[in-house]
C-alpha cells in the first residue's frame, strides 16, 4: 500500500467524492449500504467474512472504509481503520476483476492513507506482493496462516470457561492489550457481543486467563480472537467454542505462524498464508498467547 498521497480529506465530514488523477475516477468514504457490496466481492473470492463483520468493522471507525468509483460504478475498495491515536490497520484491498491493473486500487489507497495520519500501520500481504509492500515502506514481521477443517475435540470445555457478559468488557480489553500491538476498545465492545457471535472467557481463581470468539460465516464458522495464557487455557476455550457444532461443520482461523502447531493439533490444515507487515517496529506483546487473530481486516 502506498504511503504517498496528494489528496486531503476530513474524517469528520459526511461522505463525499474526492477526485483523483485518473480520469473519471473518484473516491469516497463508504456508507454501510455501499460497504455491503464490498463484503459480497470479498466473499465471492472466498474470504468468508462473518455475517456481522461489516457492522462491527464500521462501528469501530466509520470513516475508515473507502470506495473508488469510475463514474457511478464502484470498482475498488480498501479499509484503513484507526484503532486509537497510534495504530491503524489496512484491509479489504479489492478491485473488481474487470478493472484490475489500471491503477484504481492504488488511487483508492492514496486517498485512504491520509485518514491514518502519522499512526503506525499494519497490513497483510499475499506472499507474491511482499516486495511491492516493502517499496511502500512496510517491514515484514511474520507469516499468518489460514487453517480450516473439522475441529478435533480438545480438552475439557467446562473447567473455568464461562460465557462472556458485558461486565467483563474492561477486563477483556486490558487483557487483549497485552498481546495486540495497541488497545482496541471500540472494536472489542462490538465484536464480543455481536449478533451470532459466541464468546467465552477462561477464568482461573477469579482472574481472566483467556478469551475466544466464534462467529458464523457463509462457508464455515470462524474462530478469532483466541488468546490465552497457556496451551491448556487455549484448549479449554477451543473446546467451548466448538462444542455443539454439527459433525460436518468446519471452522477456520488465522494463526500466527509460530502457533500453527495449535491449529494442527486440533485437526485443522493449512489453506494459505499471508505476511503481516508494519510501517515501523511494533511490539507484539506476548505473541505466544495468540492462538488466532480476530480478522485480517482489523487484526
C-alpha positions, -999 to 999 in steps of 0.1 A, spaced: 0 0 0 14 33 -10 20 59 17 22 89 -7 -9 110 -12 -17 144 -26 -54 143 -18 -68 156 15 -100 149 34 -115 154 68 -125 123 88 -154 142 103 -172 151 72 -201 132 56 -191 110 26 -182 130 -5 -164 123 -37 -127 131 -38 -112 135 -73 -80 116 -83 -55 119 -111 -73 91 -130 -100 105 -154 -135 99 -141 -123 81 -110 -133 94 -76 -130 80 -40 -154 85 -11 -160 72 24 -184 43 21 -218 41 37 -229 8 54 -251 1 24 -223 7 0 -199 -15 20 -223 -44 18 -212 -46 -18 -176 -49 -8 -185 -78 15 -201 -95 -14 -169 -90 -35 -147 -105 -8 -169 -135 -2 -171 -142 -39 -133 -145 -37 -135 -169 -8 -126 -146 21 -156 -158 41 -164 -127 60 -187 -133 90 -223 -122 89 -218 -95 115 -183 -84 104 -192 -53 84 -214 -39 113 -185 -44 138 -159 -30 114 -178 2 105 -187 8 141 -150 7 151 -141 35 127 -170 47 104 -146 69 84 -121 42 76 -138 25 47 -132 37 11 -148 30 -23 -134 41 -56 -159 49 -83 -154 50 -121 -183 73 -129 -212 58 -110 -197 23 -108 -177 11 -77 -146 -7 -88 -121 -6 -59 -122 -7 -21 -99 -5 8 -102 0 46 -78 18 69 -92 15 104 -78 37 132 -79 17 165 -66 46 185 -42 76 182 -12 54 175 -22 24 154 -42 16 122 -48 -14 101 -51 -18 63 -76 -43 49 -102 -51 22 -79 -42 -7 -102 -53 -35 -106 -44 -71 -133 -56 -95 -116 -82 -117 -126 -64 -149 -108 -32 -137 -75 -45 -123 -40 -34 -133 -54 1 -142 -43 20 -111 -77 22 -94 -67 2 -63 -36 23 -57 -55 55 -63 -80 45 -37 -52 37 -12 -36 71 -18 -68 88 -7 -74 64 22 -38 68 35 -45 104 47 -70 91 72 -44 74 94 -22 104 98 11 95 114 -1 63 130 18 31 127 2 10 100 -3 -28 98 -11 -47 66 -13 -83 54 4 -90 20 0 -121 -1 35 -136 -4 38 -125 -40 32 -89 -31 57 -85 -2 82 -68 -25 56 -42 -35 46 -36 1 82 -32 11 87 -5 -16 58 13 2 77 14 34 63 -17 52 85 -42 71 79 -79 73 70 -92 108 57 -128 105 35 -151 84 -1 -156 94 -15 -189 83 -52 -197 75 -62 -231 89 -95 -249 81 -112 -282 87 -134 -303 110 -124 -295 146 -110 -323 167 -122 -324 204 -98 -306 227 -97 -309 264 -125 -301 290 -146 -272 279 -163 -269 313 -134 -262 336 -131 -225 342 -149 -215 310 -178 -191 312 -199 -172 287 -190 -136 281 -211 -109 298 -207 -71 292 -194 -66 328 -162 -83 316 -155 -58 288 -129 -37 306 -111 -68 318 -111 -83 283 -99 -50 268 -70 -48 293 -61 -85 287 -62 -81 249 -39 -51 250 -11 -74 264 -10 -94 231 -22 -69 205 1 -41 193 -21 -15 210 -55 -11 227 -87 -16 206 -116 -10 230 -141 2 203 -136 -29 182 -139 -53 212 -170 -36 225 -189 -46 193 -171 -78 184 -175 -96 217 -213 -92 218 -222 -90 181 -252 -109 168 -244 -145 163 -210 -144 180 -203 -169 207 -177 -155 232 -162 -175 261 -138 -165 289 -114 -187 308 -113 -176 344 -89 -190 369 -93 -181 406 -113 -150 395 -86 -139 371 -91 -138 333 -66 -162 316 -80 -162 281 -110 -155 258 -122 -166 224 -149 -158 199 -167 -180 173 -188 -164 146 -209 -177 117 -199 -170 81 -211 -182 47 -185 -210 41 -176 -222 76 -175 -210 112 -146 -186 121 -127 -185 154 -109 -154 165 -96 -139 185 -85 -168 206 -60 -155 232 -49 -175 263 -22 -176 289 -13 -213 284 -20 -241 260 -44 -256 285 -64 -224 286 -64 -223 248 -76 -259 246 -105 -253 271 -116 -223 251 -113 -241 217 -135 -269 231 -161 -245 244 -162 -227 211 -166 -258 190 -189 -278 213 -223 -280 198 -212 -278 161 -225 -305 139 -203 -333 127 -199 -318 92 -195 -281 103 -160 -268 96 -141 -240 113 -113 -217 102 -89 -194 119 -59 -172 111 -30 -182 132 4 -165 137 29 -190 122 46 -197 155 13 -210 169 4 -232 139 10 -263 159 -21 -255 180 -44 -255 149 -28 -286 135 -33 -304 168 -70 -295 166 -73 -314 133 -70 -283 110 -49 -280 79 -32 -250 63 -50 -235 33 -29 -204 26 -8 -178 43 -2 -140 43 26 -119 55 20 -94 84 39 -62 78 42 -28 96 54 6 88 76 5 120 88 -20 145 56 -27 165 59 -46 199 37 -76 196 34 -80 233 31 -116 244 27 -131 210 28 -166 224 -7 -160 238 -23 -156 204 -38 -188 190 -60 -170 165 -64 -134 154 -98 -117 151 -96 -109 114 -70 -98 88 -90 -67 82 -88 -53 118 -62 -75 135 
